[in-house]
């Protein structure tokens, strides 16, 4: 079986649970660096969430910085939406079969 990078392994020496810096939305793309990621203060529109590694299936957490962010369904996110407030966390689950991220909604 091929070796898989443990990018989100809890307690890994170089793999913290929380990202060390805010994710910046660049050209409508974010690239998660940890399990829990804060989206930069500028907010913006996310169209693509980069998959952490080939074969990845799982989830990430995105926290709105000082400005809420939005996402749409034109690339690899299944359903459009918006973070509702600063400091709110959103869970996104990746399914590799349709190659889409699914935002999780808690009532």
N, C-alpha and C positions, 0 to 999 in steps of 0.2 A: 504494500500500500504506500502511495507517495506521501512524503512528509508534508504536513499542512502547517502553515505559520499560525502560531497561537497569539494573534494580535490582541485578543481581548482576554487572555488568560489572567484570572484574578491573581494578583501578587507577583506577576512576572517582573523580572528585574527592569526590563525596558518597556513594560506594557501596563501602565497604570489603568485603573478602572475609569478614571475621569481624565479627559483630554487636558493637556497642559496649557493649551491656548484656545482662544475662540476660533471656531470654524468661520472662514470668510467665504461668502457666496461669490464665486468667480465665474462669470459667464453662465450664471444660473446653475452651477454645479457645486456640490460640497463633497469633500472627501473625509469621511470619519477617520479619526486617529485612535479612538478608544471606544469602549462600550457607552460611556456617557460623554456627550459633546455639547458644548455651549455654542450657539449660533451667534456670530459677531453682532455687536451693538447696532450696526447699520441695517439689520434686517434684510429684506429683499425677497425675491422670488426664486424658489428652488424648483428646477425641472428634473434634475438628475442627482441621485445619491450614488456615488461611486461604491461599487461592491468591494468590501475589504480584501477579498482574495478569491481566486477561482474556486468554485464549489461551495462558497459560503451559503449557508442557510441559517437565519437567526434574526436577532433584533439589535437595534441601537436605540439610544435615548437622545433626543435633541431638546435642549433647553433654550428658550428664547432669552437673548441677552437683554439689553435695555429697550429694544424695539421688537415687537412681534414680527414674524416672518410668514410668508405664504408659500404654498407649493401647488403645482398644477399637474395634470395627468397627460402632458404631451410627450413625456419621455419614459422614464422607468418607475414612476410613481403611479399607482393604480387609481387613486381618487384624489381630487383637488381639495384643498382646505387651507386653514390658517391657524397659526398659534393664537390663542385668544388673549393672552396677556403676558407681560414681562415675567420672567421667572417660572413660567409653566413648562412642564416637561411633556414631550410627546414621544410615544413609543412607535417605532416603525419596524415592521416585520418583513423580512425579505424571503420570497418564495422563488427559488431558482428555476422552477419549471416554466412559469410565464415570464420570468426575469423581471419581477415587479416588487416594489416596496409597498406595503399596506399600512396606512396609519391606523393606530388602534384608538378607538373611541370608548371612553368610560362614561357611563351615564351618571 
